[in-house]
Amino acid sequence: MKFLLFLCFALPLFAAKLVDFSVYERSDRVDLMFVFDSAYKGKIVQKKEGNFVLITLDELSTAKEEKRELKSNLLKQILITPQNKQTLIMLETQNNASVNASSDKDQISLRVRVLPQGVSQNALNASTVSILSLKNENNESIKPKNSSLEGFDFTNYILVLSVLVLLLIVLWWIKRKLEYKNHFNSKEVKLIFQRPLDKNNKFIILEYDNKRYTLIIGASNLLLQTSDAQSEESLEHTPKERSFDSFFEENKQKIQNLIKKKEKQ
């Protein structure tokens, strides 16, 4: 007895419920799509009186009443009303349009199609099929031949190539930087002698890359003499040269004259 009472109270819990409702307006028809939360196996009754069509769905519940007005020349308004264990769908059509209701194979949804007067569902399906076949023929006729480059992404190819080129440039720059650094370190500049000539110029003698340079730097940059630098071993076997100081004092006047001549030019 308790099981029968529980079963009676539980039956409404297993009834289908309307969860979604959509309208699709097209030039030749209006489609209404009703979606349920489970397979709907109830009875569908359709009645027509003038421009009004009433569709009754037994054993179907809905949360609330809903009304929607349309600007279609086939359907003016839709009214969905819950009533006891039924859901009533009232359609107000225009121009004596016809209404066809059909459910899908899984009975999860119900489609209500509104068509113009004198247009049957079969004729609409045949017209749709012919239009689709014509479009497919046109697409096939203008479809270009398959190419070996079809589907090739040129954007990614150019991007990857640019990154590789940039990487090669960076590696080349690093290599040149390291070579220059090693070359400079292997040939250090050695300052042999320096004396100020005046507040703007200085007399110096330096060695670089086995060469000895006598020059004036400052306001007047002059290279006076270039000669091969003697190694320490050869210096031990050659007579001692005059000191750089005596050489500088003896030729100081000549050097200053060269500076003045350079400034006049």
GUGU-906094 format. One record per residue (C-alpha): residue in one letter; residue number from 1; x, z, y negated. Coordinates in Angstrom, 3 decimals, always signed. Each point is the difference from the previous one (the first is absolute). Layout:
<pts>
{bati = A | pati = NUM | c1 = X | c3 = Z | c2 = Y}
...
</pts>
This chain:
<pts>
{bati = M | pati = 1 | c1 = +0.000 | c3 = +0.000 | c2 = +0.000}
{bati = K | pati = 2 | c1 = +2.782 | c3 = +0.902 | c2 = -2.408}
{bati = F | pati = 3 | c1 = +1.763 | c3 = -3.239 | c2 = +0.888}
{bati = L | pati = 4 | c1 = -3.105 | c3 = -2.031 | c2 = -0.835}
{bati = L | pati = 5 | c1 = -0.372 | c3 = +1.775 | c2 = -3.365}
{bati = F | pati = 6 | c1 = +3.656 | c3 = -0.642 | c2 = -0.784}
{bati = L | pati = 7 | c1 = -0.428 | c3 = -3.653 | c2 = +0.947}
{bati = C | pati = 8 | c1 = -3.033 | c3 = -0.366 | c2 = -2.287}
{bati = F | pati = 9 | c1 = +1.864 | c3 = +1.484 | c2 = -2.956}
{bati = A | pati = 10 | c1 = +3.140 | c3 = -2.016 | c2 = +0.762}
{bati = L | pati = 11 | c1 = -1.713 | c3 = -3.398 | c2 = +0.123}
{bati = P | pati = 12 | c1 = -0.023 | c3 = -0.443 | c2 = -3.812}
{bati = L | pati = 13 | c1 = +3.727 | c3 = +0.672 | c2 = -0.048}
{bati = F | pati = 14 | c1 = +0.617 | c3 = -3.108 | c2 = +2.111}
{bati = A | pati = 15 | c1 = -2.200 | c3 = -2.290 | c2 = -2.130}
{bati = A | pati = 16 | c1 = +1.766 | c3 = -2.712 | c2 = -2.022}
{bati = K | pati = 17 | c1 = +0.546 | c3 = +0.445 | c2 = -3.729}
{bati = L | pati = 18 | c1 = +0.329 | c3 = -2.538 | c2 = -2.796}
{bati = V | pati = 19 | c1 = +3.435 | c3 = +0.542 | c2 = -1.572}
{bati = D | pati = 20 | c1 = +0.629 | c3 = -3.122 | c2 = -2.095}
{bati = F | pati = 21 | c1 = -1.915 | c3 = -2.764 | c2 = -1.730}
{bati = S | pati = 22 | c1 = +1.445 | c3 = -3.148 | c2 = -1.621}
{bati = V | pati = 23 | c1 = -1.437 | c3 = -3.059 | c2 = -1.752}
{bati = Y | pati = 24 | c1 = +1.665 | c3 = -3.441 | c2 = +0.051}
{bati = E | pati = 25 | c1 = -1.532 | c3 = -2.519 | c2 = -2.399}
{bati = R | pati = 26 | c1 = +0.733 | c3 = -3.686 | c2 = +0.546}
{bati = S | pati = 27 | c1 = -1.342 | c3 = -3.204 | c2 = -1.465}
{bati = D | pati = 28 | c1 = -2.118 | c3 = -0.872 | c2 = +3.053}
{bati = R | pati = 29 | c1 = -0.828 | c3 = +3.440 | c2 = +1.417}
{bati = V | pati = 30 | c1 = +0.200 | c3 = +3.779 | c2 = -0.395}
{bati = D | pati = 31 | c1 = +1.403 | c3 = +2.150 | c2 = +2.825}
{bati = L | pati = 32 | c1 = -0.731 | c3 = +3.720 | c2 = +0.344}
{bati = M | pati = 33 | c1 = +2.291 | c3 = +1.932 | c2 = +2.336}
{bati = F | pati = 34 | c1 = -1.066 | c3 = +3.421 | c2 = +1.343}
{bati = V | pati = 35 | c1 = +2.650 | c3 = +1.984 | c2 = +1.923}
{bati = F | pati = 36 | c1 = -0.825 | c3 = +2.895 | c2 = +2.371}
{bati = D | pati = 37 | c1 = +2.134 | c3 = +2.882 | c2 = +1.222}
{bati = S | pati = 38 | c1 = -0.793 | c3 = -0.858 | c2 = +3.638}
{bati = A | pati = 39 | c1 = -1.739 | c3 = -2.696 | c2 = +2.032}
{bati = Y | pati = 40 | c1 = -3.591 | c3 = -0.400 | c2 = -1.172}
{bati = K | pati = 41 | c1 = -2.389 | c3 = -0.560 | c2 = +2.911}
{bati = G | pati = 42 | c1 = -3.244 | c3 = +0.664 | c2 = -1.815}
{bati = K | pati = 43 | c1 = -2.901 | c3 = -2.322 | c2 = -0.722}
{bati = I | pati = 44 | c1 = +0.069 | c3 = -2.405 | c2 = -2.960}
{bati = V | pati = 45 | c1 = -3.365 | c3 = -1.043 | c2 = -1.481}
{bati = Q | pati = 46 | c1 = -0.280 | c3 = -2.590 | c2 = -2.780}
{bati = K | pati = 47 | c1 = -3.170 | c3 = -0.656 | c2 = -2.010}
{bati = K | pati = 48 | c1 = -0.571 | c3 = -2.352 | c2 = -2.930}
{bati = E | pati = 49 | c1 = -2.739 | c3 = +0.071 | c2 = -2.632}
{bati = G | pati = 50 | c1 = +0.366 | c3 = -2.430 | c2 = -2.882}
{bati = N | pati = 51 | c1 = +3.464 | c3 = +0.381 | c2 = -1.517}
{bati = F | pati = 52 | c1 = +0.528 | c3 = +3.395 | c2 = +1.647}
{bati = V | pati = 53 | c1 = +1.710 | c3 = +0.456 | c2 = +3.374}
{bati = L | pati = 54 | c1 = +0.030 | c3 = +3.395 | c2 = +1.742}
{bati = I | pati = 55 | c1 = +2.590 | c3 = +0.667 | c2 = +2.721}
{bati = T | pati = 56 | c1 = -0.549 | c3 = +3.214 | c2 = +1.979}
{bati = L | pati = 57 | c1 = +2.875 | c3 = +1.474 | c2 = +2.021}
{bati = D | pati = 58 | c1 = -1.152 | c3 = +2.649 | c2 = +2.480}
{bati = E | pati = 59 | c1 = +2.273 | c3 = +2.879 | c2 = +0.991}
{bati = L | pati = 60 | c1 = +2.308 | c3 = -0.653 | c2 = -2.941}
{bati = S | pati = 61 | c1 = +0.764 | c3 = +2.551 | c2 = -2.713}
{bati = T | pati = 62 | c1 = +1.458 | c3 = -0.440 | c2 = -3.448}
{bati = A | pati = 63 | c1 = +1.287 | c3 = +2.557 | c2 = -2.472}
{bati = K | pati = 64 | c1 = -1.993 | c3 = -0.988 | c2 = -3.081}
{bati = E | pati = 65 | c1 = -2.236 | c3 = -2.569 | c2 = -1.588}
{bati = E | pati = 66 | c1 = +1.796 | c3 = -2.929 | c2 = -1.609}
{bati = K | pati = 67 | c1 = -1.262 | c3 = -2.751 | c2 = -2.286}
{bati = R | pati = 68 | c1 = +1.943 | c3 = -3.053 | c2 = -1.149}
{bati = E | pati = 69 | c1 = -1.051 | c3 = -2.858 | c2 = -2.260}
{bati = L | pati = 70 | c1 = +1.544 | c3 = -3.478 | c2 = +0.299}
{bati = K | pati = 71 | c1 = +0.217 | c3 = -3.060 | c2 = -2.251}
{bati = S | pati = 72 | c1 = -0.367 | c3 = -2.433 | c2 = +2.871}
{bati = N | pati = 73 | c1 = -2.656 | c3 = -2.742 | c2 = +0.053}
{bati = L | pati = 74 | c1 = -0.782 | c3 = +1.030 | c2 = +3.598}
{bati = L | pati = 75 | c1 = -0.100 | c3 = +3.793 | c2 = -0.069}
{bati = K | pati = 76 | c1 = -1.148 | c3 = +2.142 | c2 = -2.905}
{bati = Q | pati = 77 | c1 = +0.415 | c3 = +3.573 | c2 = +1.220}
{bati = I | pati = 78 | c1 = +0.704 | c3 = +2.182 | c2 = +3.053}
{bati = L | pati = 79 | c1 = -1.460 | c3 = +3.448 | c2 = +0.761}
{bati = I | pati = 80 | c1 = +1.287 | c3 = +2.157 | c2 = +2.888}
{bati = T | pati = 81 | c1 = -2.147 | c3 = +3.076 | c2 = +0.760}
{bati = P | pati = 82 | c1 = +0.339 | c3 = +2.664 | c2 = +2.753}
{bati = Q | pati = 83 | c1 = -3.351 | c3 = +0.962 | c2 = +1.593}
{bati = N | pati = 84 | c1 = -0.162 | c3 = +2.507 | c2 = +2.880}
{bati = K | pati = 85 | c1 = +2.123 | c3 = -1.558 | c2 = +2.759}
{bati = Q | pati = 86 | c1 = -0.128 | c3 = -3.446 | c2 = -1.548}
{bati = T | pati = 87 | c1 = +1.802 | c3 = -1.931 | c2 = -2.702}
{bati = L | pati = 88 | c1 = -2.077 | c3 = -2.434 | c2 = -2.039}
{bati = I | pati = 89 | c1 = +1.605 | c3 = -3.017 | c2 = -1.690}
{bati = M | pati = 90 | c1 = -2.240 | c3 = -1.672 | c2 = -2.584}
{bati = L | pati = 91 | c1 = +1.101 | c3 = -3.395 | c2 = -1.359}
{bati = E | pati = 92 | c1 = -1.608 | c3 = -1.745 | c2 = -2.967}
{bati = T | pati = 93 | c1 = +0.775 | c3 = -3.714 | c2 = +0.387}
{bati = Q | pati = 94 | c1 = -0.442 | c3 = -2.901 | c2 = -2.386}
{bati = N | pati = 95 | c1 = -1.049 | c3 = -3.645 | c2 = +0.414}
{bati = N | pati = 96 | c1 = -1.581 | c3 = +0.846 | c2 = +3.386}
{bati = A | pati = 97 | c1 = +3.423 | c3 = +0.539 | c2 = +1.634}
{bati = S | pati = 98 | c1 = +0.259 | c3 = +0.683 | c2 = +3.728}
{bati = V | pati = 99 | c1 = +1.616 | c3 = +3.119 | c2 = +1.509}
{bati = N | pati = 100 | c1 = +1.804 | c3 = +0.196 | c2 = +3.367}
{bati = A | pati = 101 | c1 = +1.369 | c3 = +3.257 | c2 = +1.508}
{bati = S | pati = 102 | c1 = +2.571 | c3 = +0.030 | c2 = +2.825}
{bati = S | pati = 103 | c1 = +2.416 | c3 = +2.570 | c2 = +1.436}
{bati = D | pati = 104 | c1 = +3.510 | c3 = -0.572 | c2 = +1.333}
{bati = K | pati = 105 | c1 = +1.044 | c3 = +0.269 | c2 = +3.649}
{bati = D | pati = 106 | c1 = +1.140 | c3 = +3.610 | c2 = -0.299}
{bati = Q | pati = 107 | c1 = -3.176 | c3 = +0.935 | c2 = -1.914}
{bati = I | pati = 108 | c1 = +2.154 | c3 = +1.771 | c2 = -2.585}
{bati = S | pati = 109 | c1 = -1.337 | c3 = -2.051 | c2 = -2.895}
{bati = L | pati = 110 | c1 = -3.100 | c3 = -1.912 | c2 = -1.049}
{bati = R | pati = 111 | c1 = +0.037 | c3 = -3.162 | c2 = -2.074}
{bati = V | pati = 112 | c1 = -3.007 | c3 = -1.002 | c2 = -2.063}
{bati = R | pati = 113 | c1 = +0.259 | c3 = -3.557 | c2 = -1.335}
{bati = V | pati = 114 | c1 = -2.222 | c3 = -1.352 | c2 = -2.777}
{bati = L | pati = 115 | c1 = -0.308 | c3 = -3.817 | c2 = -0.060}
{bati = P | pati = 116 | c1 = -1.820 | c3 = -2.489 | c2 = -2.233}
{bati = Q | pati = 117 | c1 = -3.391 | c3 = -1.224 | c2 = +1.073}
{bati = G | pati = 118 | c1 = +0.158 | c3 = -2.696 | c2 = +2.694}
{bati = V | pati = 119 | c1 = +3.651 | c3 = +0.702 | c2 = +0.947}
{bati = S | pati = 120 | c1 = +0.422 | c3 = +1.308 | c2 = +3.523}
{bati = Q | pati = 121 | c1 = +2.905 | c3 = +2.045 | c2 = +1.332}
{bati = N | pati = 122 | c1 = +1.020 | c3 = -2.793 | c2 = +2.411}
{bati = A | pati = 123 | c1 = +0.110 | c3 = -2.577 | c2 = -2.815}
{bati = L | pati = 124 | c1 = +2.146 | c3 = +2.356 | c2 = -2.105}
{bati = N | pati = 125 | c1 = +2.396 | c3 = +0.552 | c2 = +2.895}
{bati = A | pati = 126 | c1 = +0.279 | c3 = -3.766 | c2 = +0.622}
{bati = S | pati = 127 | c1 = +0.655 | c3 = -0.626 | c2 = -3.686}
{bati = T | pati = 128 | c1 = +2.654 | c3 = +2.716 | c2 = -0.087}
{bati = V | pati = 129 | c1 = +1.727 | c3 = -1.411 | c2 = +3.095}
{bati = S | pati = 130 | c1 = +0.063 | c3 = -3.527 | c2 = -1.459}
{bati = I | pati = 131 | c1 = +1.467 | c3 = +1.234 | c2 = -3.290}
{bati = L | pati = 132 | c1 = +2.686 | c3 = +1.994 | c2 = +1.807}
{bati = S | pati = 133 | c1 = +0.910 | c3 = -2.953 | c2 = +2.234}
{bati = L | pati = 134 | c1 = +0.237 | c3 = -2.283 | c2 = -3.046}
{bati = K | pati = 135 | c1 = +2.310 | c3 = +2.475 | c2 = -1.723}
{bati = N | pati = 136 | c1 = +2.175 | c3 = +0.224 | c2 = +3.103}
{bati = E | pati = 137 | c1 = +0.249 | c3 = -3.807 | c2 = +0.218}
{bati = N | pati = 138 | c1 = +0.997 | c3 = -0.207 | c2 = -3.670}
{bati = N | pati = 139 | c1 = +2.588 | c3 = +2.726 | c2 = +0.425}
{bati = E | pati = 140 | c1 = +1.463 | c3 = -1.742 | c2 = +3.046}
{bati = S | pati = 141 | c1 = +0.125 | c3 = -3.349 | c2 = -1.804}
{bati = I | pati = 142 | c1 = +1.933 | c3 = +1.364 | c2 = -2.954}
{bati = K | pati = 143 | c1 = +2.163 | c3 = +2.364 | c2 = +2.036}
{bati = P | pati = 144 | c1 = +3.638 | c3 = -1.041 | c2 = -0.409}
{bati = K | pati = 145 | c1 = +2.248 | c3 = -0.657 | c2 = +2.950}
{bati = N | pati = 146 | c1 = +1.945 | c3 = +2.894 | c2 = +1.377}
{bati = S | pati = 147 | c1 = +3.411 | c3 = +0.269 | c2 = -1.548}
{bati = S | pati = 148 | c1 = +3.080 | c3 = +1.777 | c2 = +1.231}
{bati = L | pati = 149 | c1 = -0.038 | c3 = +1.994 | c2 = -3.258}
{bati = E | pati = 150 | c1 = -3.638 | c3 = +1.075 | c2 = +0.376}
{bati = G | pati = 151 | c1 = -0.299 | c3 = +3.754 | c2 = -0.251}
{bati = F | pati = 152 | c1 = +3.577 | c3 = +0.356 | c2 = -1.274}
{bati = D | pati = 153 | c1 = +0.310 | c3 = +2.739 | c2 = -2.613}
{bati = F | pati = 154 | c1 = +2.217 | c3 = -1.483 | c2 = -2.717}
{bati = T | pati = 155 | c1 = -0.318 | c3 = +3.096 | c2 = -2.187}
{bati = N | pati = 156 | c1 = +1.633 | c3 = +2.299 | c2 = +2.548}
{bati = Y | pati = 157 | c1 = +2.647 | c3 = -2.645 | c2 = +0.770}
{bati = I | pati = 158 | c1 = +1.001 | c3 = -0.312 | c2 = -3.670}
{bati = L | pati = 159 | c1 = -0.018 | c3 = +3.787 | c2 = -0.391}
{bati = V | pati = 160 | c1 = +2.279 | c3 = +0.564 | c2 = +2.985}
{bati = L | pati = 161 | c1 = +2.337 | c3 = -2.809 | c2 = -1.103}
{bati = S | pati = 162 | c1 = +0.238 | c3 = +1.473 | c2 = -3.511}
{bati = V | pati = 163 | c1 = +0.880 | c3 = +3.433 | c2 = +1.392}
{bati = L | pati = 164 | c1 = +2.737 | c3 = -1.511 | c2 = +2.192}
{bati = V | pati = 165 | c1 = +1.492 | c3 = -1.923 | c2 = -2.931}
{bati = L | pati = 166 | c1 = -0.055 | c3 = +3.122 | c2 = -2.163}
{bati = L | pati = 167 | c1 = +1.687 | c3 = +1.981 | c2 = +2.785}
{bati = L | pati = 168 | c1 = +2.742 | c3 = -2.627 | c2 = +0.296}
{bati = I | pati = 169 | c1 = +0.626 | c3 = +0.128 | c2 = -3.766}
{bati = V | pati = 170 | c1 = +0.258 | c3 = +3.804 | c2 = +0.084}
{bati = L | pati = 171 | c1 = +2.441 | c3 = -0.106 | c2 = +2.937}
{bati = W | pati = 172 | c1 = +2.116 | c3 = -2.656 | c2 = -1.771}
{bati = W | pati = 173 | c1 = +0.122 | c3 = +2.126 | c2 = -3.164}
{bati = I | pati = 174 | c1 = +1.043 | c3 = +3.113 | c2 = +1.954}
{bati = K | pati = 175 | c1 = +2.716 | c3 = -1.986 | c2 = +1.764}
{bati = R | pati = 176 | c1 = +1.387 | c3 = -1.333 | c2 = -3.280}
{bati = K | pati = 177 | c1 = -0.084 | c3 = +3.479 | c2 = -1.510}
{bati = L | pati = 178 | c1 = +1.966 | c3 = +1.477 | c2 = +2.896}
{bati = E | pati = 179 | c1 = +2.525 | c3 = -2.861 | c2 = -0.016}
{bati = Y | pati = 180 | c1 = +0.586 | c3 = +0.395 | c2 = -3.734}
{bati = K | pati = 181 | c1 = +0.396 | c3 = +3.754 | c2 = +0.348}
{bati = N | pati = 182 | c1 = +2.525 | c3 = -0.352 | c2 = +2.821}
{bati = H | pati = 183 | c1 = +1.871 | c3 = -2.714 | c2 = -1.886}
{bati = F | pati = 184 | c1 = +0.204 | c3 = +2.096 | c2 = -3.144}
{bati = N | pati = 185 | c1 = +1.146 | c3 = +3.109 | c2 = +1.856}
{bati = S | pati = 186 | c1 = +2.744 | c3 = -1.946 | c2 = +1.782}
{bati = K | pati = 187 | c1 = +1.411 | c3 = -1.206 | c2 = -3.308}
{bati = E | pati = 188 | c1 = +0.244 | c3 = +3.011 | c2 = -2.263}
{bati = V | pati = 189 | c1 = +1.084 | c3 = -0.353 | c2 = -3.618}
{bati = K | pati = 190 | c1 = +3.218 | c3 = +1.887 | c2 = -0.745}
{bati = L | pati = 191 | c1 = +0.761 | c3 = +0.943 | c2 = -3.594}
{bati = I | pati = 192 | c1 = +3.759 | c3 = -0.236 | c2 = -0.638}
{bati = F | pati = 193 | c1 = +0.359 | c3 = +0.606 | c2 = -3.731}
{bati = Q | pati = 194 | c1 = -2.164 | c3 = +0.436 | c2 = -3.105}
{bati = R | pati = 195 | c1 = +0.620 | c3 = +0.671 | c2 = -3.724}
{bati = P | pati = 196 | c1 = -2.311 | c3 = -0.128 | c2 = -3.001}
{bati = L | pati = 197 | c1 = +0.789 | c3 = -2.714 | c2 = -2.545}
{bati = D | pati = 198 | c1 = -2.549 | c3 = +1.139 | c2 = -2.571}
{bati = K | pati = 199 | c1 = -3.403 | c3 = +1.647 | c2 = -0.044}
{bati = N | pati = 200 | c1 = -1.669 | c3 = -3.115 | c2 = +1.417}
{bati = N | pati = 201 | c1 = +2.507 | c3 = -1.447 | c2 = +2.497}
{bati = K | pati = 202 | c1 = +2.103 | c3 = +1.193 | c2 = +2.905}
{bati = F | pati = 203 | c1 = +2.993 | c3 = -1.514 | c2 = +1.791}
{bati = I | pati = 204 | c1 = -0.154 | c3 = +0.373 | c2 = +3.784}
{bati = I | pati = 205 | c1 = +1.783 | c3 = -1.242 | c2 = +3.114}
{bati = L | pati = 206 | c1 = -1.872 | c3 = +0.087 | c2 = +3.305}
{bati = E | pati = 207 | c1 = +0.293 | c3 = -1.324 | c2 = +3.538}
{bati = Y | pati = 208 | c1 = -2.815 | c3 = -1.509 | c2 = +2.033}
{bati = D | pati = 209 | c1 = +0.055 | c3 = -2.108 | c2 = +3.166}
{bati = N | pati = 210 | c1 = +3.851 | c3 = -0.208 | c2 = -0.005}
{bati = K | pati = 211 | c1 = +0.006 | c3 = -1.227 | c2 = -3.578}
{bati = R | pati = 212 | c1 = +1.299 | c3 = +1.725 | c2 = -3.150}
{bati = Y | pati = 213 | c1 = -1.957 | c3 = -0.572 | c2 = -3.218}
{bati = T | pati = 214 | c1 = +1.235 | c3 = +0.779 | c2 = -3.507}
{bati = L | pati = 215 | c1 = -2.886 | c3 = -0.032 | c2 = -2.433}
{bati = I | pati = 216 | c1 = -1.618 | c3 = +1.449 | c2 = -3.079}
{bati = I | pati = 217 | c1 = -3.508 | c3 = +1.415 | c2 = +0.237}
{bati = G | pati = 218 | c1 = -2.333 | c3 = +1.250 | c2 = -2.694}
{bati = A | pati = 219 | c1 = -1.207 | c3 = -1.940 | c2 = -3.026}
{bati = S | pati = 220 | c1 = +2.418 | c3 = -2.804 | c2 = +0.968}
{bati = N | pati = 221 | c1 = +0.173 | c3 = -0.778 | c2 = +3.715}
{bati = L | pati = 222 | c1 = +3.209 | c3 = -1.946 | c2 = +0.714}
{bati = L | pati = 223 | c1 = +1.815 | c3 = -0.800 | c2 = +3.204}
{bati = L | pati = 224 | c1 = +3.708 | c3 = -0.035 | c2 = -0.893}
{bati = Q | pati = 225 | c1 = +1.675 | c3 = -0.539 | c2 = +3.350}
{bati = T | pati = 226 | c1 = -0.766 | c3 = -0.352 | c2 = +3.719}
{bati = S | pati = 227 | c1 = +2.659 | c3 = +0.452 | c2 = +2.694}
{bati = D | pati = 228 | c1 = +0.340 | c3 = +0.882 | c2 = +3.666}
{bati = A | pati = 229 | c1 = +0.081 | c3 = +3.714 | c2 = +0.654}
{bati = Q | pati = 230 | c1 = +3.135 | c3 = +1.189 | c2 = +1.819}
{bati = S | pati = 231 | c1 = -0.401 | c3 = +2.146 | c2 = +3.097}
{bati = E | pati = 232 | c1 = +1.561 | c3 = +3.456 | c2 = +0.273}
{bati = E | pati = 233 | c1 = +2.569 | c3 = -1.285 | c2 = +2.501}
{bati = S | pati = 234 | c1 = +1.206 | c3 = -2.776 | c2 = -2.305}
{bati = L | pati = 235 | c1 = +0.184 | c3 = +2.385 | c2 = -2.943}
{bati = E | pati = 236 | c1 = +2.482 | c3 = +2.169 | c2 = +1.890}
{bati = H | pati = 237 | c1 = +2.405 | c3 = -2.955 | c2 = +0.352}
{bati = T | pati = 238 | c1 = -0.326 | c3 = -1.428 | c2 = -3.545}
{bati = P | pati = 239 | c1 = +1.723 | c3 = +1.283 | c2 = -3.152}
{bati = K | pati = 240 | c1 = -1.994 | c3 = +2.423 | c2 = -2.045}
{bati = E | pati = 241 | c1 = -2.083 | c3 = -1.724 | c2 = -2.629}
{bati = R | pati = 242 | c1 = -0.205 | c3 = +1.103 | c2 = -3.562}
{bati = S | pati = 243 | c1 = -2.581 | c3 = +2.672 | c2 = -0.500}
{bati = F | pati = 244 | c1 = -3.466 | c3 = -1.065 | c2 = -1.111}
{bati = D | pati = 245 | c1 = +0.363 | c3 = +2.249 | c2 = -3.019}
{bati = S | pati = 246 | c1 = +3.040 | c3 = -1.842 | c2 = -1.333}
{bati = F | pati = 247 | c1 = -1.657 | c3 = -3.322 | c2 = +0.730}
{bati = F | pati = 248 | c1 = -3.083 | c3 = +1.110 | c2 = -1.897}
{bati = E | pati = 249 | c1 = +1.950 | c3 = +1.225 | c2 = -3.043}
{bati = E | pati = 250 | c1 = +2.080 | c3 = -3.171 | c2 = -0.204}
{bati = N | pati = 251 | c1 = -3.004 | c3 = -2.305 | c2 = +0.188}
{bati = K | pati = 252 | c1 = -2.571 | c3 = +2.126 | c2 = -1.845}
{bati = Q | pati = 253 | c1 = +0.266 | c3 = -2.070 | c2 = -3.204}
{bati = K | pati = 254 | c1 = -0.419 | c3 = -3.259 | c2 = +1.892}
{bati = I | pati = 255 | c1 = -3.067 | c3 = +1.380 | c2 = +1.781}
{bati = Q | pati = 256 | c1 = -1.586 | c3 = +1.105 | c2 = -3.293}
{bati = N | pati = 257 | c1 = +0.634 | c3 = -3.450 | c2 = -1.453}
{bati = L | pati = 258 | c1 = -1.805 | c3 = -1.541 | c2 = +2.965}
{bati = I | pati = 259 | c1 = -2.965 | c3 = +2.308 | c2 = -0.598}
{bati = K | pati = 260 | c1 = -0.196 | c3 = -0.962 | c2 = -3.702}
{bati = K | pati = 261 | c1 = +0.193 | c3 = -3.676 | c2 = +0.908}
{bati = K | pati = 262 | c1 = -2.799 | c3 = +0.469 | c2 = +2.520}
{bati = E | pati = 263 | c1 = -2.217 | c3 = +1.754 | c2 = -2.552}
{bati = K | pati = 264 | c1 = +0.449 | c3 = -2.832 | c2 = -2.529}
{bati = Q | pati = 265 | c1 = -1.169 | c3 = -2.646 | c2 = +2.463}
</pts>
